Amino acid sequence: MLRCSALAWTCGGVGEPLAVREVWCLPEEHCTLKGKMLSPNDKKLEKLDPFYLPSLSKQKTSAEIISEARNALRTVRTQRPYTPREDQRTLFGPASSRTPENRPPSSFSVHASSFEFSDSRPISGTRLSPLEFKPKAPASPDTVEDFCLSFPKPPVDPAKIRRISSARARLFRAASQGALLPARTLLPTQSKRVESEETVTTRDSMVKINGIYLTESKAIGHLMRHPLQLTYDGDFSKITEQDMFKGATSLPFHLRSGGDQGKRRPRASSSSRSPDQSRLDIRPGSKADLQEKNTEIEVDEVFWNTRIVPILHDLEKEENIEMVCAACTQLHHALEEGNMLGNKFKRRSVLLKTLYKLVDVGSDLLSLKLAKIILALKVSGKNLLNVCKLIFKISRSEKNDSLIQNDSILESLLEVLRSEDLQANTEAFLYCMGTIKFISGNPEFLHEMIGKGAVEILMSLIKQVNENTKKSGTCLPNSGHLLVQMTATLRNLVDSPLARSKLLSINALPQLCTVMEQHIGDKDVCTNIARIFSKLTSYHDCCVALASYSRCYALFLNLINKYQKKQDLVVRIVFILGNLTAKNNQAREQFSKEKGSIPTLLSLFHTFYKLDLHSGKRWGEGDERPKARRPAQAEDVLIKLTRVLANLAIHPGVGPAIAAHSHIVGLLLATLESKSIDDCEELVINTTATINNLSYYKVKNSIIQDRKLYIAELLLKLLVSNNMDGILEAVRVFGNLSQDHDICDFIVQKNVHKFMIALLDAKHQDICFSACGVLLNLTVDRDKRVILKEGGGIKKLVDCLRDFGPTDWQLACLVCKTLWNFSENITNASSCFGDEAANTLLALLSSFLDEELALNGSFDQDLKNYHKLHWETEFRPVAQQLLNRIKNHHTFLEPLPIPSF
């Protein structure tokens, strides 16, 4: 973040000595006098308000981002808390607060016997009426009964018959009553030849209606509802097995068309009715209705017999898993083509029984294909639960992700969440969400999941849970388990910019806060949502959206108080608060106004400071700690907490209160004293940045001001470290403290000024800027101006002006002000600055004051405007006075060269 320096000129007048005091100012939203020279008429105004004046709020331009790094009161960045990857895929990870006996299992077995065959029956919206006519018993009941148990099967070449393995035979024996598809055949002599599509043969035990073979009793029932012209030609020798089975392949009785299951309506015939048919009583009904109804039946029957039944035979006889999987894929396509998916299809029960029995084969690939068809058939209750468990079990192995992706199982799972009833299927939803959670951790699924509406579906379910909980007043059974899976999935999805955009568009963040409020006793749910917010608030638009939800601050404080010693949750809540208060002054104010906000932070600071001290005792003084390490758990909380304090201190109504809080300041100083930057770099830097922000406020009861000399002593060890970030923070604190005369004396006594002069060679703009600010404050005291000649201070200041002036007019202005103070009693420019420095200054200032040369940089328009603003308002007034002073006290021996930059 950039920092801007506001300088208040304590006495003024063109050509007269000017004492310049460096004032480290508030961020731009609080405003400052930025390098503005006050005329004598402005002295009274300057005395009334020497530090800053209110400014009009304005929209930040892209160029103004640069200025943030120069704010004396600045926010602090930190890394998002580390979340380790779980070794195993389970519903609840090893860090879960749920005990094994109080959570659903992640390990179980699913077999064919787990499914309920009775639930496979289709749902019908039609109430059946009793028959108005009872047909007579068939003439040969023994023959009819025998035929009902068997159906003709196409002749099979014995040489091509494949023997079913004993394992597969046991599977089907255990899973069904009798054979899946009976293989008994009927001799051709037992059938009749049909003259036309409207002819029915009924001599023995079998008739054929419209190409469909029925038993005589079934045919009578069918004809009772659909009158047909019956003719007999008595010639059975012409019918062949091929004709008999055309359109109706080898088919068990429970699979083939017939009786009341047939829906095909025969076409009308001009032939007269047979005597047998004249006995049938036909119920009244619209001819158009009958035609429409039977048209659908005709399509179903033909399609079923020609497309579905052969595949079912393949599933029965095939031993090769790959071939069975291929048959399942073919079956799914055929069902979709025939519009037979869903729960309204009458033969759905037959299909489901067949599919359930194949579950015991034990192939993951086959099980996924079976599950896809079963879900497409819209099972419910226990069967929905079992198929979700089956997929969950397979998805626990990461190597199966490719199988899930190739078979598009995700779409079927999302459809379950979208269309099924949440309250009636909570456990099924749990395992369905568990699978989605697993695969959401695979980056290859992210785009597909988001594209198929996963974000919207999950938030819709979360909203339902919130509404149900609100209505009932209590959390519904298993809703917490389900929320753990849903929030863990969202945690993975928000890595995608598209997912974050969708969450913002549907106003999802308040809903997630509501979940935390309603399930504040469920640590797993709260931790997952805290992880979501940790990711989201790292982005500005999401941070603004959450900050605008005013109830979130009280919620986060309640969570800290409830789970104060639960590091994994607390560290994320504090990280979120740090993000919210980083660039939003309203968020700082809202949080600080919440009841108990500062005491809660203090209590948390004290708790984890003690925990960190205890954990630090495990390391002896002579022990060597690992060089690259993550912060310890207690230390990580302190890192995030000091960041929140640093951000809050920016607010002018909060900063002075924290600076005057003896316990908070005491803990900050204790942390700085006990920690080494080599061991705890981020914590030491954040603590120093917090002290820097608090040291800005010159309030009467400031603990920082009372203990300024002790703080200066603590900063010395940072100055001599090898950590440039630590050095920079220490120099910034000295920039604020050096406005005090006692600190200036301390700096000279401890030779800190020599270190500041040496830092001018750092070739680092921020370090040069901060070091120059300390030197500027020292030159306010006339007795200390001579120190600039030590260590080549004047030459180094001129070099900074030359190197950074064209790109950093704030730094150039600071250098000019320092040289102005230094040259207050000038009599000769060469004797004051030295010949080389004086000539260089004349050349640099002359060229920098040429607007065309000074602003002729390769910047975009916003940056040009930014540079022009600081050049006009800060640099040019000071540089012009310094140039005039040097010219008035300089003897020109030769023309001055114009420097190139």
VENJO-V547985 format. One line per field, one symbol per residue. psi: psi as a letter, one per 20 degrees, with the letter a starting at -180 (. if undefined). A space follows every 50 residues. Layout:
psi = ???
//
This chain:
psi = qqqqppppoiqrppiqppppppoorrrhiiqronkppprhijhgghhhmi gqqqqpqrpprhhihhihijphoqrpqrqqqpoqpphqorhprhjqipqh ikqqqiprqprhihqohhiiqqppjppqqqpipoqqqqhnhggghhhhiq qqqqppohhippppqhghghghhhiroaqgnqjqqpqhiirqpphrijpp pkgdjqrookjppqrghhgghghhhnprppqpijoiiiprhghhjpinrp prhihrqqcihqjpoqqqqiqqqrhhhiipopqqqphgggggghghgggg gggghhhgghhhgghgiphpghhgghhgghgggghghjljrajiphjhhg ggggghhihihjpggghghghggghhjlrrchhgghhhhgggghihphii hhghghjlhghhghhghhhrpghilghghghghgghggiiiohiiggggh hjkhghgghgghgggggghhghirpqpihggghggghhghhhhiiphhgg gghhhjlhghhhhhghghlhinhgghgghhhghgggiipghhggghhinh ihghghghgghhlhjnghgghhghgghhghjgjohhhgggghiqpjgghg hgggggghgghhgghhiiprhiqpqpgoqqqrgghhghghghggggghih piigghgghjohgghghghhghhiqphhhmghggggghhghgghiholqg kphghhkhhhghghhhhhhjrjohgggggghgghhghiiphhhggggghj khhhhghhiijikoghgggghhgghghhihohijhiihipkkgghhghhg gghigiinhgghggghhghgghkgkphphghghqgghggggggghghhio hgghjlrmqrgghghghhghgghggggghggggggghikpoohqqpqoqp .
//
